[in-house]
Structures are given as C-alpha cells and as structure tokens.
Amino acid sequence: MSGGEGDTGGDKTVSFAAEEEKWKESAKVLQQKLSMLQKQHELQSVSNSLSFPKPVRRLVFWTRPKQRQRWGDVDSHRSLTSDDAPKHDKSKPHVSSTSKMVIAEAELGRSILRSILCCSPSAEGFLYFTGLFGPILLEWFQRTFFDARFVWDEDPFHKMFEVLHLVALASAVVHIRPVSKMSDPTNREMFDFSLAVIGLALLNMYRSIEVMLTVDGEDAARRGERRQLIDYFIQLAFYVAAAVKSGISYVGSTSADETTDYGNRGLESLTNACSRMLNLAPERDLAAEVDVEKDHIPIILCVCGWSIPVVLFLFRSFFLEKKFGWHKKYNVPKNIEFLIHRYGELVMLLLGESVLSILIVPSINTPEYHVTFYAAIVSIVLLQYCHYKYQPHSPREHACRRSLRGGVTHYALMIVYCHALVVVGTAYKMFLTTYEVEDSLKNKDLRHLVTTLMSRNLAGAADKTIFTTVEHKQAVANMFCISMATAWLCLECMWISHVGRAKYWAFLKTKQGVFCDVLRTIGLFLMGTISYYTIEPEWVTLIALLGICFEIVTTVITDYFWHKQFGDFEDDDDGHDDEHWPNVTEPDSVPNEHVDEHDDQA
C-alpha cells in the first residue's frame, strides 16, 4: 500500500511539473505577442505623426436619419445599423453644438419671461408666461426626444437645417416682451412671436416627414413620426390662428391711425431700441399712456397650441397604448441615459439662472436684505440637492425604463416642474427688488429708482410696478408659495413614478410609510400657506428655507425606511415585464436578427 501511494505521489509531481512547463511556455508566447503589439503601436503612432496624404472622403450633401436602437437591445447605446452608422452612434448619443445652442436660447427666453412675472404677478401675467414659455419648453422636449431616438450624419444639408431651426427659435425669444406690449393690438410683437413659432412647427413637420420617408430603421419609427406629424399639425393650426388674429388687429390699428405722425413714432421706436441695447433709459409704454383695449385671444391660442398636443399624447399613452398594444407599434426606444443627462442639464440651467438673477440685484446694506439674499441662495442650492436626490442616476431605475405610464407621467410632471422652478426664481428676485425700491424711495433717488424699475436685468423692460404696496407683496408671496409647493409636489410624484405605484402603496401600508407620508403632507401644506401668515420677504424666504430643510430630513428618513423594507433596486417592481414595456437592458443578448420575432411574441 505504501509503495502504491508513493508511485501515485510521484505521478502527481510529474504532472504538476509538466503543467508548470506548459504555463511557462504560454506565458512566453503571450509576452512575445505583447511586445510585438507594443512595437506595432509605436510604429503606428510614428506614422500617424507624419504628414502622409490621406484619402479624402466623398462629400455627401444629404444622408438618411438613422434609428439609434431597437427594442430589447442589450447595449443601450448600440445603433440599429452598426456597419454604416456614424462613430458617435456606437457610444452615448452626443450633445451637438446645435443642441447646446438650443438650450442657451431657451434659457435666454426663460430669463426674459421672468420679467413678465416681475412686471405682472397676476393671473394675466401667468397667462402670458405660460403662453410664451410653453412653446419654447415644448421645443426643447421635442428636440431632446428626437436626439434620443434618431441621429443625423454631419452632412451640409442637416447643418443648414439646424441653423434655420436656431434662427426660428431666436426669433421667438427676441420678440418676448412685457404683457403691456404683447397684449397691445397696436404692437406687432405678438404677431412676430406667432410667426416665429409657426416656423418652428414647420421645421418640426419637415423633420417628421423626412423620418417617415427615409429613416434607416424599423417601421415603428415611420408610424410613430406619422402620428407625431399630426401633433405638429395641431400646433401649427393654433399658431397660425394666433398669427392671423394678432396680424389683423395690428393692421387694423395702424390703418385707423393713418393721421398719426409716423416720423415721431419711428424716432420713438429707434430711441426705445437704443435704450434696450444700452440699458440707459426706460422705454415708453404706449399701452400704459394710451387707453388701448387689450387683446388676449392670440396668447390663449398659443397656450392651446402647445398644451393640446401634450394632453392628446397623455390620453393616448394612458388609455390607448396599453389597451391596443401600440407601445411598440408606434414607438421606438429612447436612450434613457441620454434623457437623464439632458433632464439634469435643464434643471441645472433653470436653477443656475435663478442664482444669476438674484446676484445681479443691487445690494442694500440692511439686515432684512441680507437675510433674504442668503436664504434665497441657500434655498436654491438645497433645491438642487433635493432634485438629484429624488431622481435616479441609472437608466435601470428610471420611470421610462420601468413602464410606459411611468415614463409618460414623468414627462408631464417635468413640464409643470420647469414652470414652477422659473416662478420660484422670479419670486426670489422680486423679494430682493422690493428692498431696492424701498431704499430708493427713502433716499428720494429718482434716477436710481428709474434704473431699478426699468432695467432689463437680462430680460425685457419692466413696467412701472409699485413694488412696495401691500397688494404687490401679497401677490409675490402667494406666487412664491404656490410655485414652491408645486415644485415639491412634482418631485414627490416623479419619485413615485420612478419607484412604481405598487411599491409605493405597499410602503404606505406600513407604519413607517404612513409616518413619512404624514411628514411630507405637513411640509407641503406649510410651504404652500406661508403667505397666509406673513408677506414680508425676509420672513417668507426664511420660513421657506426651514421648510426645505424639513423636507430634506423627511426624505432622508423615508430613504432609510424604504431601503430597510425593499433593499436595493429590483427590476420589474411594479409588475411590468418585458412584454409590456421592453425598453430594457437584459443580461442575455437579444440578437438583431431575432428582434422581430421577439416583438411578435410580445
């Protein structure tokens, strides 16, 4: 027995030695290959550094738009046709320079719209704010959704198309003026704004027609753009009606005023234009000097032009898509990671412009001003923290990945949320402007008062609003409280859309869930009713800051109990499997040649 065991041990020693020799030989072979690859890399880098002539690619004037990805694609950044797709299609959808300019012009429009609320903190001012901000915001969403689904090559035709798109957007932004001018039928600003948004609608219609006829992708892309074209046509109809109504009013008013000295009116317009550019003197407000009947029909048509397509989209998504199985027949998947990036960029710009509008208000050396100023800055920073606390950072946790209705709900809430953020930043600026006006009146510095009231402050000229009246303070405080409560409610609802309705109701059935929900309700109620207790800016902003801190503590407590009950993120938490909304990234690959079969099964 011992001799047999010794022979066995010797055989094992020999086998181990043979294996060791094989590993050494394979290691030498790998080392040689690595050295050869390193030499080739060095030679390639040297050859690249030399100025050898390279073959010139043929310039293509126009290329077909390409669909980015299919349903069930494992790589969420993979394009549909990887062989002939552009380079940036094989990675994240890049944010082009045109998209960045769209964001910049939309942000300029938001800064101009803040002056409308500053001049008219009333229902009329909010109507014009919604009618002028809505088309610009909807244009941002439409462009973002297009970039998340399709891509263009860097060809001259589409570059010129994007230039035209930017020109139309800039024309819409530049014609946003105060309410007194937009509602004045003798002023052509409303007519020019309507023409600009008509141009945007026409360009969007062409983009949909191009995808319908020439897209390099699935049939769902063509069917989806055909339905999107109907939405664009509805927008165009309302915008044309607004342009016709404002144009008829303007032409009729000018025809009735033929006896007016047009030389003086031209000189007055030139003076006002120079004043706006140089920011030296106030503009003449003809609507305030002359008793002119206001015309609100064009702005109401503009509100209908951007809101009705959104309502129709929500109706289709909630009641028709799931019932008839249209979610894959009329939709192609969006790149969710790209959407998360763009949503975060939009909110950063909104909050950043709010900080900028606060910083440009002249400072007053009073305790009340400093309390309001620092409370506003800290509140906006905490709002930014809370926004990213509520929003997921991974595509797997986003509402658009979880379910169809969850993604649509998130989209609708983002529209309301953006409006609320703009109003919150405007209210903070108006609180600080109140102290500036009070100080000017106290010192009887008329020149400083005129500069304060009529300065554009990154926006259009302001109306002669009496900032120190009790009615005005009450209106600003109400506007601030309602907008802040709306922003918080939108964040709460967006969080529910991300985690899922089933999980949320399961959490509410526990004592911890009821406790957290009661805390959130109390915080929202107190935030929305601050103006009933005080209208002084320093107290309103300070109480709002404390309310934000209370909401942050409540969020931390909710996260603790939530993760204690559910743990980390799990897929399909709301009962939505791939057959319902397969905008997912699976562990197992779904080959392109079997995608159609997978779709038919779903």
C-alpha positions as CSV (number, residue, x, y, z in Angstrom):
1,M,0.0,0.0,0.0
2,S,2.8,2.4,0.9
3,G,4.6,1.7,-2.4
4,G,1.5,2.3,-4.4
5,E,0.9,5.5,-2.6
6,G,4.4,6.6,-3.3
7,D,4.0,5.9,-7.0
8,T,0.8,7.9,-7.1
9,G,2.6,10.8,-5.4
10,G,5.4,10.7,-7.9
11,D,3.0,10.7,-10.8
12,K,1.3,13.8,-9.4
13,T,4.6,15.5,-9.0
14,V,5.5,14.8,-12.7
15,S,2.1,16.0,-13.9
16,F,2.4,19.3,-11.9
17,A,5.8,19.8,-13.3
18,A,4.5,19.3,-16.9
19,E,1.7,21.7,-16.3
20,E,4.1,24.3,-14.9
21,E,6.3,24.0,-18.1
22,K,3.2,24.5,-20.3
23,W,2.2,27.6,-18.3
24,K,5.7,29.0,-18.7
25,E,5.7,28.4,-22.4
26,S,2.3,30.0,-22.8
27,A,3.4,33.0,-20.7
28,K,6.5,33.4,-23.0
29,V,4.3,33.3,-26.1
30,L,1.9,35.9,-24.6
31,Q,4.9,38.1,-23.7
32,Q,6.2,37.9,-27.2
33,K,2.8,38.8,-28.6
34,L,2.5,41.8,-26.3
35,S,5.9,43.0,-27.3
36,M,5.0,42.8,-30.9
37,L,1.8,44.7,-30.4
38,Q,3.7,47.3,-28.5
39,K,6.1,47.7,-31.4
40,Q,3.3,47.9,-33.9
41,H,1.6,50.6,-31.7
42,E,4.8,52.6,-31.6
43,L,5.2,52.4,-35.4
44,Q,1.6,53.3,-35.9
45,S,2.0,56.4,-33.6
46,V,5.1,57.4,-35.5
47,S,3.3,57.0,-38.9
48,N,0.4,59.0,-37.6
49,S,2.6,61.8,-36.6
50,L,4.0,62.1,-40.1
51,S,2.0,64.2,-42.6
52,F,1.3,61.5,-45.1
53,P,-1.6,62.2,-47.5
54,K,-4.8,60.5,-46.5
55,P,-7.7,59.6,-48.8
56,V,-10.4,62.2,-48.9
57,R,-13.9,61.0,-48.2
58,R,-16.6,61.9,-50.7
59,L,-18.7,64.8,-49.5
60,V,-22.3,63.8,-49.2
61,F,-24.8,66.6,-49.2
62,W,-27.7,64.7,-47.5
63,T,-27.8,61.5,-45.5
64,R,-30.7,59.4,-44.2
65,P,-31.7,59.7,-40.5
66,K,-30.9,56.6,-38.5
67,Q,-32.7,54.9,-35.6
68,R,-30.4,54.6,-32.6
69,Q,-31.5,51.3,-31.1
70,R,-34.2,48.6,-31.1
71,W,-36.5,47.2,-28.5
72,G,-34.5,44.7,-26.3
73,D,-31.1,45.8,-27.4
74,V,-28.6,44.8,-24.7
75,D,-26.3,47.7,-25.3
76,S,-28.5,50.7,-24.7
77,H,-26.1,52.9,-26.9
78,R,-25.9,50.5,-29.9
79,S,-27.2,51.8,-33.1
80,L,-29.6,49.9,-35.4
81,T,-27.1,49.6,-38.3
82,S,-23.7,49.4,-36.7
83,D,-21.9,48.9,-40.0
84,D,-22.8,52.2,-41.7
85,A,-23.7,54.2,-38.6
86,P,-21.6,57.3,-37.6
87,K,-19.0,56.9,-35.0
88,H,-20.8,58.6,-32.2
89,D,-23.7,56.2,-32.7
90,K,-21.7,53.4,-31.1
91,S,-21.3,55.3,-27.9
92,K,-23.5,57.7,-26.0
93,P,-25.7,60.0,-28.1
94,H,-23.5,63.1,-28.1
95,V,-24.9,66.6,-27.4
96,S,-24.2,68.5,-30.5
97,S,-23.3,72.2,-30.7
98,T,-26.7,72.9,-32.1
99,S,-28.4,71.3,-29.2
100,K,-26.3,73.3,-26.8
101,M,-27.3,76.5,-28.7
102,V,-31.0,75.4,-28.4
103,I,-30.5,75.1,-24.6
104,A,-28.8,78.5,-24.5
105,E,-31.5,80.3,-26.5
106,A,-34.3,78.6,-24.4
107,E,-32.5,79.7,-21.3
108,L,-32.4,83.3,-22.6
109,G,-36.1,83.0,-23.2
110,R,-36.7,81.9,-19.7
111,S,-34.7,84.9,-18.3
112,I,-36.8,87.2,-20.4
113,L,-40.0,85.5,-19.3
114,R,-39.0,86.2,-15.7
115,S,-39.5,89.9,-16.3
116,I,-43.1,89.2,-17.4
117,L,-43.9,87.8,-13.9
118,C,-41.9,90.6,-12.3
119,C,-44.0,93.2,-14.1
120,S,-47.3,91.4,-13.7
121,P,-47.5,89.0,-10.7
122,S,-51.1,88.2,-11.5
123,A,-53.3,85.8,-13.4
124,E,-52.8,87.9,-16.6
125,G,-49.0,87.7,-16.2
126,F,-49.1,84.0,-15.6
127,L,-51.2,83.5,-18.7
128,Y,-48.7,85.3,-20.8
129,F,-45.8,83.5,-19.1
130,T,-47.4,80.1,-19.9
131,G,-48.3,81.1,-23.4
132,L,-44.8,82.3,-24.2
133,F,-42.7,79.8,-22.2
134,G,-44.7,76.7,-23.2
135,P,-43.8,76.7,-26.9
136,I,-40.1,77.2,-26.1
137,L,-40.1,74.4,-23.4
138,L,-42.0,72.0,-25.7
139,E,-39.5,72.7,-28.4
140,W,-36.7,71.6,-26.0
141,F,-38.5,68.4,-25.2
142,Q,-39.2,67.6,-28.8
143,R,-35.6,68.1,-29.8
144,T,-34.4,66.1,-26.9
145,F,-36.7,63.1,-27.7
146,F,-35.6,63.2,-31.3
147,D,-31.9,63.1,-30.4
148,A,-32.6,60.2,-28.1
149,R,-34.2,58.2,-30.9
150,F,-32.6,59.2,-34.2
151,V,-29.3,60.6,-35.4
152,W,-28.2,62.6,-38.4
153,D,-24.8,62.4,-40.1
154,E,-22.6,65.5,-40.2
155,D,-23.8,66.5,-43.7
156,P,-24.2,70.1,-45.0
157,F,-28.0,69.8,-45.5
158,H,-28.8,69.0,-41.9
159,K,-26.3,71.6,-40.7
160,M,-28.2,74.2,-42.6
161,F,-31.5,72.8,-41.3
162,E,-30.3,73.2,-37.8
163,V,-29.2,76.8,-38.5
164,L,-32.7,77.6,-39.7
165,H,-34.1,75.9,-36.5
166,L,-31.9,78.1,-34.4
167,V,-32.9,81.2,-36.3
168,A,-36.6,80.5,-35.7
169,L,-36.0,79.8,-32.1
170,A,-34.0,83.0,-31.7
171,S,-36.8,85.0,-33.4
172,A,-39.3,83.7,-31.0
173,V,-37.1,84.6,-28.0
174,V,-36.3,88.1,-29.2
175,H,-40.0,89.0,-29.6
176,I,-40.9,88.1,-26.0
177,R,-41.9,91.5,-24.4
178,P,-43.8,92.7,-21.3
179,V,-47.5,92.0,-21.0
180,S,-48.4,95.5,-21.9
181,K,-46.8,95.2,-25.3
182,M,-47.8,91.6,-26.0
183,S,-51.5,92.3,-25.3
184,D,-51.5,95.6,-27.2
185,P,-53.1,95.2,-30.6
186,T,-51.2,98.2,-31.9
187,N,-47.9,96.5,-31.2
188,R,-46.6,93.8,-33.6
189,E,-44.6,91.8,-31.0
190,M,-47.3,89.1,-30.6
191,F,-47.6,88.8,-34.4
192,D,-43.8,88.4,-34.8
193,F,-43.7,85.8,-32.0
194,S,-46.5,83.8,-33.6
195,L,-44.7,83.8,-36.9
196,A,-41.6,82.5,-35.2
197,V,-43.3,79.6,-33.5
198,I,-45.0,78.8,-36.9
199,G,-41.5,78.5,-38.3
200,L,-40.6,76.1,-35.5
201,A,-43.7,74.0,-36.2
202,L,-43.0,73.8,-39.9
203,L,-39.4,72.7,-39.4
204,N,-40.5,70.0,-37.0
205,M,-43.1,68.8,-39.5
206,Y,-40.3,68.5,-42.1
207,R,-38.2,66.5,-39.7
208,S,-41.1,64.1,-39.1
209,I,-41.7,63.8,-42.9
210,E,-38.1,63.1,-43.5
211,V,-38.1,60.3,-40.9
212,M,-41.3,58.8,-42.3
213,L,-39.9,58.6,-45.9
214,T,-36.2,57.9,-45.5
215,V,-35.4,56.6,-42.0
216,D,-32.9,53.8,-41.7
217,G,-34.8,51.8,-39.1
218,E,-37.9,49.9,-38.2
219,D,-41.4,50.5,-39.4
220,A,-42.4,51.6,-35.9
221,A,-40.3,54.7,-36.5
222,R,-42.2,55.7,-39.6
223,R,-45.6,55.0,-37.9
224,G,-44.6,57.0,-34.8
225,E,-43.5,60.0,-36.8
226,R,-46.7,59.9,-38.8
227,R,-48.6,60.3,-35.5
228,Q,-46.1,62.9,-34.3
229,L,-46.8,64.8,-37.5
230,I,-50.5,65.1,-36.5
231,D,-49.4,66.7,-33.2
232,Y,-47.3,69.2,-35.1
233,F,-50.2,70.0,-37.4
234,I,-52.4,70.8,-34.4
235,Q,-49.7,73.1,-33.1
236,L,-49.4,74.8,-36.5
237,A,-53.1,75.3,-36.7
238,F,-53.3,77.2,-33.4
239,Y,-50.2,79.2,-34.1
240,V,-51.5,80.2,-37.5
241,A,-54.7,81.3,-35.8
242,A,-52.8,83.4,-33.3
243,A,-50.8,85.0,-36.1
244,V,-53.9,85.8,-38.1
245,K,-55.7,87.3,-35.1
246,S,-52.7,89.4,-34.0
247,G,-51.9,90.4,-37.5
248,I,-55.5,91.6,-38.3
249,S,-55.5,93.5,-35.0
250,Y,-52.2,95.2,-35.8
251,V,-53.0,96.1,-39.4
252,G,-56.4,97.4,-38.4
253,S,-55.0,99.6,-35.7
254,T,-52.3,101.0,-38.0
255,S,-54.9,101.7,-40.7
256,A,-57.1,103.5,-38.2
257,D,-54.1,105.6,-37.2
258,E,-53.2,107.0,-40.6
259,T,-53.2,110.6,-39.3
260,T,-50.5,109.8,-36.7
261,D,-47.1,111.4,-37.2
262,Y,-45.2,108.4,-38.3
263,G,-41.9,110.3,-38.2
264,N,-42.3,110.8,-34.5
265,R,-43.3,107.2,-34.0
266,G,-40.3,106.0,-35.9
267,L,-38.0,108.2,-33.8
268,E,-39.6,106.9,-30.6
269,S,-39.1,103.3,-31.7
270,L,-35.5,104.0,-32.5
271,T,-35.0,105.6,-29.1
272,N,-36.6,102.7,-27.3
273,A,-34.4,100.2,-29.2
274,C,-31.2,102.1,-28.3
275,S,-32.4,102.2,-24.7
276,R,-32.9,98.5,-24.6
277,M,-29.5,97.8,-26.1
278,L,-27.6,100.3,-23.9
279,N,-29.8,99.8,-20.8
280,L,-29.6,103.5,-20.2
281,A,-33.1,104.8,-20.1
282,P,-36.7,103.5,-19.8
283,E,-38.8,102.7,-22.8
284,R,-42.0,104.5,-23.4
285,D,-45.0,102.2,-22.7
286,L,-47.6,103.3,-25.2
287,A,-50.1,100.8,-23.8
288,A,-49.9,102.5,-20.4
289,E,-50.0,106.0,-21.8
290,V,-52.9,105.4,-24.1
291,D,-56.1,103.6,-23.1
292,V,-55.9,100.7,-25.5
293,E,-58.2,97.7,-25.2
294,K,-56.1,94.5,-24.7
295,D,-56.3,91.5,-26.9
296,H,-55.7,88.2,-25.1
297,I,-57.0,85.9,-27.8
298,P,-53.6,85.3,-29.5
299,I,-51.9,84.3,-26.3
300,I,-54.7,81.9,-25.5
301,L,-54.3,80.3,-28.9
302,C,-50.6,79.9,-28.2
303,V,-51.4,78.2,-24.9
304,C,-53.7,75.8,-26.7
305,G,-51.1,75.3,-29.4
306,W,-48.6,73.6,-27.1
307,S,-50.8,72.2,-24.4
308,I,-53.4,70.3,-26.5
309,P,-50.8,68.1,-28.2
310,V,-49.4,67.3,-24.8
311,V,-52.9,66.4,-23.5
312,L,-53.5,64.2,-26.5
313,F,-50.2,62.4,-26.0
314,L,-51.1,61.7,-22.4
315,F,-54.5,60.4,-23.4
316,R,-53.1,58.1,-26.0
317,S,-50.4,56.8,-23.6
318,F,-52.7,56.2,-20.7
319,F,-55.8,54.8,-22.4
320,L,-54.9,53.5,-25.9
321,E,-51.3,52.4,-26.0
322,K,-51.6,49.6,-23.4
323,K,-55.1,48.6,-24.4
324,F,-54.4,48.1,-28.1
325,G,-50.7,47.3,-27.8
326,W,-49.5,50.4,-29.6
327,H,-46.5,51.0,-27.4
328,K,-44.2,49.1,-29.7
329,K,-46.1,49.6,-32.9
330,Y,-45.9,53.4,-32.9
331,N,-42.8,54.0,-30.7
332,V,-39.1,53.3,-30.9
333,P,-37.0,53.2,-27.8
334,K,-35.3,56.3,-26.4
335,N,-31.8,56.3,-25.0
336,I,-32.7,56.7,-21.3
337,E,-29.2,57.6,-20.1
338,F,-29.2,60.4,-22.6
339,L,-32.5,61.6,-21.3
340,I,-31.3,61.6,-17.7
341,H,-28.3,63.7,-18.7
342,R,-30.5,66.2,-20.6
343,Y,-33.1,66.5,-17.8
344,G,-30.3,67.2,-15.3
345,E,-28.8,69.8,-17.6
346,L,-32.1,71.5,-18.0
347,V,-32.8,71.7,-14.2
348,M,-29.2,72.9,-13.6
349,L,-29.7,75.8,-16.1
350,L,-33.1,76.8,-14.5
351,L,-31.6,76.9,-11.0
352,G,-28.4,78.5,-12.2
353,E,-30.2,81.3,-13.9
354,S,-32.2,81.8,-10.7
355,V,-29.0,82.3,-8.8
356,L,-27.8,84.7,-11.5
357,S,-31.0,86.8,-11.4
358,I,-30.5,87.1,-7.6
359,L,-26.9,88.1,-7.8
360,I,-27.5,91.0,-10.3
361,V,-29.9,92.8,-8.0
362,P,-28.1,95.7,-6.4
363,S,-27.3,95.0,-2.7
364,I,-28.7,97.1,0.1
365,N,-26.9,97.3,3.5
366,T,-29.9,96.3,5.6
367,P,-30.3,93.2,7.8
368,E,-33.6,92.3,6.0
369,Y,-31.9,92.3,2.6
370,H,-29.1,90.1,3.7
371,V,-31.4,87.6,5.4
372,T,-33.5,87.4,2.2
373,F,-30.4,87.2,-0.1
374,Y,-28.6,84.3,1.8
375,A,-31.9,82.5,2.4
376,A,-32.6,82.6,-1.3
377,I,-29.1,81.3,-2.3
378,V,-29.1,78.5,0.2
379,S,-32.6,77.5,-0.7
380,I,-31.7,77.2,-4.4
381,V,-28.7,75.1,-3.5
382,L,-30.8,72.8,-1.4
383,L,-33.4,72.6,-4.2
384,Q,-30.6,71.4,-6.5
385,Y,-29.6,68.8,-3.9
386,C,-33.2,67.6,-3.5
387,H,-33.7,67.3,-7.2
388,Y,-30.8,64.9,-7.7
389,K,-31.8,63.1,-4.5
390,Y,-35.2,62.3,-6.0
391,Q,-34.0,61.5,-9.5
392,P,-32.3,58.2,-10.4
393,H,-28.8,58.1,-11.8
394,S,-29.1,54.8,-13.6
395,P,-31.3,54.0,-16.6
396,R,-32.5,50.8,-14.9
397,E,-34.1,52.9,-12.1
398,H,-35.8,55.5,-14.4
399,A,-39.6,55.7,-14.9
400,C,-39.1,55.5,-18.7
401,R,-37.4,52.1,-18.3
402,R,-39.9,50.8,-15.7
403,S,-43.2,51.3,-17.5
404,L,-45.0,53.2,-20.3
405,R,-47.3,55.1,-18.0
406,G,-44.5,55.9,-15.6
407,G,-42.4,57.5,-18.3
408,V,-45.3,59.5,-19.6
409,T,-46.2,60.7,-16.1
410,H,-42.6,61.8,-15.6
411,Y,-42.7,63.7,-18.8
412,A,-45.9,65.6,-17.8
413,L,-44.5,66.3,-14.4
414,M,-41.3,67.7,-15.8
415,I,-43.3,70.3,-17.8
416,V,-45.1,71.5,-14.7
417,Y,-41.9,71.3,-12.6
418,C,-39.9,73.5,-15.1
419,H,-42.7,76.2,-14.9
420,A,-42.6,76.1,-11.1
421,L,-38.8,76.5,-11.0
422,V,-38.9,79.6,-13.2
423,V,-41.6,81.1,-11.0
424,V,-39.6,80.3,-7.8
425,G,-36.5,82.1,-9.2
426,T,-38.6,85.0,-10.3
427,A,-40.2,85.4,-6.8
428,Y,-36.8,85.4,-5.1
429,K,-35.6,88.2,-7.4
430,M,-38.8,90.2,-6.8
431,F,-38.3,89.9,-3.0
432,L,-34.8,91.5,-3.3
433,T,-36.1,94.2,-5.7
434,T,-38.6,95.2,-3.1
435,Y,-35.7,96.3,-0.8
436,E,-34.0,98.2,-3.6
437,V,-37.1,100.1,-4.4
438,E,-37.8,100.9,-0.8
439,D,-34.3,102.2,-0.4
440,S,-34.6,104.4,-3.5
441,L,-37.9,105.9,-2.3
442,K,-36.4,106.5,1.2
443,N,-33.4,108.3,-0.3
444,K,-35.5,110.0,-3.0
445,D,-33.0,109.0,-5.6
446,L,-35.2,109.2,-8.6
447,R,-32.5,108.3,-11.1
448,H,-31.7,105.2,-9.1
449,L,-35.4,104.3,-8.8
450,V,-35.9,104.7,-12.6
451,T,-32.9,102.5,-13.3
452,T,-34.2,99.9,-10.9
453,L,-37.7,99.8,-12.3
454,M,-36.8,100.0,-16.0
455,S,-33.6,98.0,-16.1
456,R,-33.9,94.9,-18.3
457,N,-32.0,92.7,-15.9
458,L,-31.3,90.1,-18.6
459,A,-34.9,90.5,-19.7
460,G,-37.3,92.9,-21.3
461,A,-38.1,96.3,-19.9
462,A,-40.2,96.3,-16.8
463,D,-43.5,98.0,-16.3
464,K,-43.9,100.8,-13.7
465,T,-45.0,98.5,-10.9
466,I,-45.3,99.8,-7.4
467,F,-43.1,97.2,-5.6
468,T,-43.8,98.4,-2.1
469,T,-47.6,98.2,-1.9
470,V,-49.2,95.6,0.3
471,E,-51.1,94.1,-2.7
472,H,-47.9,93.6,-4.6
473,K,-46.2,91.9,-1.7
474,Q,-49.1,89.7,-1.2
475,A,-49.2,88.7,-4.8
476,V,-45.5,87.9,-4.8
477,A,-45.7,85.9,-1.6
478,N,-48.7,83.9,-3.0
479,M,-46.8,83.3,-6.3
480,F,-43.7,82.1,-4.4
481,C,-45.6,79.7,-2.0
482,I,-47.7,78.2,-4.7
483,S,-44.7,77.6,-7.1
484,M,-42.5,76.2,-4.3
485,A,-45.3,73.8,-3.2
486,T,-45.9,72.8,-6.8
487,A,-42.2,72.1,-7.3
488,W,-42.1,69.9,-4.2
489,L,-45.3,68.0,-5.2
490,C,-43.8,67.4,-8.7
491,L,-40.7,65.9,-7.1
492,E,-42.7,63.7,-4.9
493,C,-44.8,62.4,-7.8
494,M,-41.7,61.9,-10.0
495,W,-40.2,59.8,-7.3
496,I,-43.4,57.7,-7.2
497,S,-43.2,57.3,-11.0
498,H,-39.6,56.0,-10.7
499,V,-40.2,53.5,-7.9
500,G,-43.6,52.3,-9.1
501,R,-47.1,52.6,-7.8
502,A,-47.2,49.1,-6.4
503,K,-44.2,49.6,-4.3
504,Y,-45.4,53.0,-3.1
505,W,-48.8,51.6,-1.9
506,A,-47.0,48.7,-0.2
507,F,-44.8,51.2,1.6
508,L,-47.9,53.2,2.7
509,K,-49.4,50.1,4.3
510,T,-46.6,50.1,6.9
511,K,-46.5,52.4,10.0
512,Q,-43.2,53.8,8.8
513,G,-44.7,54.7,5.4
514,V,-47.7,56.4,7.0
515,F,-45.4,58.4,9.2
516,C,-43.2,59.5,6.3
517,D,-46.2,60.4,4.2
518,V,-47.7,62.5,7.0
519,L,-44.5,64.4,7.4
520,R,-44.4,65.1,3.6
521,T,-48.0,66.3,3.7
522,I,-47.3,68.6,6.6
523,G,-44.3,70.1,4.9
524,L,-46.2,70.7,1.6
525,F,-49.1,72.3,3.5
526,L,-46.9,74.6,5.4
527,M,-44.9,75.5,2.3
528,G,-48.0,76.4,0.4
529,T,-49.6,78.5,3.1
530,I,-46.6,80.7,4.3
531,S,-48.2,83.8,2.6
532,Y,-51.2,83.5,4.9
533,Y,-49.1,84.2,7.9
534,T,-46.7,86.8,6.6
535,I,-45.9,88.7,3.4
536,E,-42.6,90.3,4.4
537,P,-39.8,88.9,2.1
538,E,-37.3,88.2,4.8
539,W,-39.8,86.1,6.8
540,V,-41.2,84.3,3.8
541,T,-37.8,83.3,2.5
542,L,-36.5,82.3,5.9
543,I,-39.6,80.1,6.7
544,A,-39.3,78.6,3.2
545,L,-35.7,77.7,3.9
546,L,-36.7,76.0,7.1
547,G,-39.4,74.2,5.2
548,I,-36.9,72.9,2.6
549,C,-34.6,71.7,5.4
550,F,-37.7,69.9,6.9
551,E,-38.3,68.2,3.5
552,I,-34.7,67.1,3.3
553,V,-34.9,65.5,6.7
554,T,-38.1,63.8,5.7
555,T,-36.5,62.5,2.6
556,V,-33.6,61.0,4.5
557,I,-36.0,59.3,6.9
558,T,-38.1,58.0,4.0
559,D,-35.0,56.6,2.3
560,Y,-33.9,54.8,5.5
561,F,-37.3,53.1,5.9
562,W,-37.6,52.5,2.2
563,H,-34.3,50.7,1.8
564,K,-34.9,48.8,5.1
565,Q,-38.2,47.4,3.6
566,F,-37.3,46.9,-0.1
567,G,-33.5,46.9,-0.1
568,D,-31.7,47.8,-3.3
569,F,-33.3,48.4,-6.6
570,E,-35.0,45.4,-8.2
571,D,-36.3,45.1,-11.7
572,D,-40.0,44.8,-12.6
573,D,-41.1,46.0,-9.2
574,D,-44.5,47.2,-10.5
575,G,-45.4,44.0,-12.4
576,H,-44.2,45.4,-15.7
577,D,-42.3,42.7,-17.5
578,D,-40.7,42.9,-20.9
579,E,-43.9,42.0,-22.7
580,H,-45.5,45.3,-21.5
581,W,-42.6,47.8,-21.9
582,P,-39.4,46.1,-23.1
583,N,-37.2,49.3,-23.0
584,V,-34.7,47.3,-21.0
585,T,-31.1,46.1,-20.9
586,E,-31.1,42.3,-20.4
587,P,-28.3,40.1,-19.0
588,D,-28.8,37.9,-22.1
589,S,-28.2,39.3,-25.5
590,V,-31.0,39.7,-28.0
591,P,-29.5,39.3,-31.5
592,N,-30.7,41.8,-34.1
593,E,-31.9,39.0,-36.4
594,H,-34.3,37.7,-33.7
595,V,-35.7,41.1,-32.6
596,D,-38.7,41.0,-34.9
597,E,-39.6,37.5,-33.6
598,H,-39.2,38.8,-30.0
599,D,-41.5,41.7,-30.8
600,D,-44.2,39.4,-32.3
601,Q,-44.1,37.3,-29.2
602,A,-44.5,40.4,-27.1
